Amino acid sequence: MKIFVTGCNGQLGRAVNLQYKDDPNVTFVNTDVADLDITKVDDVMKAVKAEKPDVIVNCAAHTAVDACETDLDNAYRINAIGPRNLSLAANEVNAKLVHISTDYVFDGKGTRPYTEFDAVGPQGAYGRTKLAGEEFVKAFANKYFIIRTAWLYGDGKNFVKTMLRLSETNDAVSVVNDQVGSPTSTKELAGAIAHLIPTDNYGLFHGTCEGVCSWADFTEEIFRLKGLSTKVNRITSAEFNAKAPRPAYSVLENYMLKLTTDYKFAQWEDAIAEYIKELN
Ligand SMILES: NC(=O)c1ccc[n+]([C@@H]2O[C@H](COP(=O)([O-])OP(=O)(O)OC[C@H]3O[C@@H](n4cnc5c(N)ncnc54)[C@H](OP(=O)(O)O)[C@@H]3O)[C@@H](O)[C@H]2O)c1
């Protein structure tokens, strides 16, 4: 099986490669923006037609949530037009397309975990552009898996690393306590991707670790696992005052995975424990 990865240097791109590191039957074509800019339709078509992969895994995205508010054109190019281009190219070579989306497509005003059948309502530019990407994939790709994930951490820049860095120079950190979700490791998400790829079980999926916590709870667990005494001051989103709005309730139910597969994500506490162990 030949897997064509876009955004291969990002957190998920690295995890997808690791997922198959011991599989002699899988070869990779790894690309990132320097060699393949997914916003350029002609370049995408040419590269995919030349490689004829069995699967394209789109790990490329404009993930800087606050920056998307002011960099809207680029956000639409990367998060919407990019997946459109990959959908068209996948069809040309009859490849399956794995595309990753986000909890930010919801308004975050829910009171129970969102399923794939719940109405969307993005609050900010990042969510709107990612939703447009989903819609392009649904409209253009013949064989697709769209997986919405959330609070992702892996090999790269992420919340966990930021908290650990802050703890080096601070006795206490202030962390938002009124946004809840499910921290998800790229390793767990890559496992779900690998589970879906060989199947014809196409469609839209939620893919997050099990369980719920706030960013403050998550930070306390990170410090506990690291044996740090750094305190967590619980603050509100209003006090934190980020540029882009964040969904307050961001919990996704992996409903389609549960309805159609036996794949189960790990509990978030177990996934972060494994990640910290690997960091050590
Ligand atoms: N991170 C999260 O908390 C989170 C939460 C929910 C969903 N997701 C989704 O999960 C997926 C993976 O996220 P991630 O955290 O692994 O992202 P990431 O670490 O930011 O990686 C994204 C990669 O895409 C590359 N890229 C940017 N523009 C590109 C372009 N035009 N063409 C090709 N490559 C381009 C980036 O390169 P540069 O670094 O040079 O820009 C980077 O290597 C994304 O679809 C994201 O929207 C992430």
The ligand as a MOL file (V3000), in Angstrom:
LIG
                    3D

  0  0  0     0  0            999 V3000
M  V30 BEGIN CTAB
M  V30 COUNTS 48 52 0 0 0
M  V30 BEGIN ATOM
M  V30 1 N -3.7000 20.7130 16.7260 0
M  V30 2 C -4.9210 20.5490 17.2230 0
M  V30 3 O -5.1740 20.7650 18.4280 0
M  V30 4 C -6.0470 20.1010 16.3390 0
M  V30 5 C -7.3380 20.0020 16.8730 0
M  V30 6 C -8.3770 19.5770 16.0300 0
M  V30 7 C -8.1170 19.2610 14.7190 0
M  V30 8 N -6.8410 19.3880 14.2240 0 CHG=1
M  V30 9 C -6.6180 19.0620 12.8080 0
M  V30 10 O -5.7230 17.9450 12.7780 0
M  V30 11 C -4.9230 18.0130 11.5910 0
M  V30 12 C -3.4630 17.8560 11.9660 0
M  V30 13 O -3.0830 18.9080 12.8520 0
M  V30 14 P -1.5930 19.0600 13.3970 0
M  V30 15 O -1.6980 19.5560 14.8060 0
M  V30 16 O -0.7950 17.8440 13.0730 0 CHG=-1
M  V30 17 O -1.1020 20.2850 12.4800 0
M  V30 18 P 0.3440 20.9490 12.4020 0
M  V30 19 O 1.2670 20.3110 13.3900 0
M  V30 20 O 0.1240 22.4280 12.4360 0
M  V30 21 O 0.8350 20.5270 10.9490 0
M  V30 22 C 0.3120 21.0290 9.7810 0
M  V30 23 C 1.3350 20.8640 8.6880 0
M  V30 24 O 0.7670 21.3460 7.4570 0
M  V30 25 C 1.7560 22.1360 6.8210 0
M  V30 26 N 1.1440 23.0590 5.8580 0
M  V30 27 C 0.6490 24.3120 6.0780 0
M  V30 28 N 0.2200 24.8530 4.9220 0
M  V30 29 C 0.4310 23.9280 3.9530 0
M  V30 30 C 0.2000 23.9200 2.5570 0
M  V30 31 N -0.3260 24.9660 1.9250 0
M  V30 32 N 0.5440 22.7990 1.8590 0
M  V30 33 C 1.1110 21.7500 2.4840 0
M  V30 34 N 1.3570 21.7000 3.8100 0
M  V30 35 C 1.0210 22.7850 4.5360 0
M  V30 36 C 2.4310 22.8490 7.9640 0
M  V30 37 O 3.6380 23.4430 7.5520 0
M  V30 38 P 4.1250 24.7900 8.3310 0
M  V30 39 O 4.2900 24.4130 9.7590 0
M  V30 40 O 5.3830 25.1430 7.6180 0
M  V30 41 O 2.9990 25.7920 8.1340 0
M  V30 42 C 2.6140 21.6750 8.9330 0
M  V30 43 O 3.7640 20.9110 8.6110 0
M  V30 44 C -5.2940 19.3370 10.9200 0
M  V30 45 O -6.2430 19.0940 9.9210 0
M  V30 46 C -5.9280 20.1410 12.0290 0
M  V30 47 O -6.8500 21.0950 11.5260 0
M  V30 48 C -5.8160 19.7970 15.0010 0
M  V30 END ATOM
M  V30 BEGIN BOND
M  V30 1 1 1 2
M  V30 2 2 2 3
M  V30 3 1 2 4
M  V30 4 1 4 5
M  V30 5 2 4 48
M  V30 6 2 5 6
M  V30 7 1 6 7
M  V30 8 2 7 8
M  V30 9 1 8 9
M  V30 10 1 8 48
M  V30 11 1 9 10
M  V30 12 1 9 46
M  V30 13 1 10 11
M  V30 14 1 11 12
M  V30 15 1 11 44
M  V30 16 1 12 13
M  V30 17 1 13 14
M  V30 18 2 14 15
M  V30 19 1 14 16
M  V30 20 1 14 17
M  V30 21 1 17 18
M  V30 22 2 18 19
M  V30 23 1 18 20
M  V30 24 1 18 21
M  V30 25 1 21 22
M  V30 26 1 22 23
M  V30 27 1 23 24
M  V30 28 1 23 42
M  V30 29 1 24 25
M  V30 30 1 25 26
M  V30 31 1 25 36
M  V30 32 1 26 27
M  V30 33 1 26 35
M  V30 34 2 27 28
M  V30 35 1 28 29
M  V30 36 1 29 30
M  V30 37 2 29 35
M  V30 38 1 30 31
M  V30 39 2 30 32
M  V30 40 1 32 33
M  V30 41 2 33 34
M  V30 42 1 34 35
M  V30 43 1 36 37
M  V30 44 1 36 42
M  V30 45 1 37 38
M  V30 46 2 38 39
M  V30 47 1 38 40
M  V30 48 1 38 41
M  V30 49 1 42 43
M  V30 50 1 44 45
M  V30 51 1 44 46
M  V30 52 1 46 47
M  V30 END BOND
M  V30 END CTAB
M  END
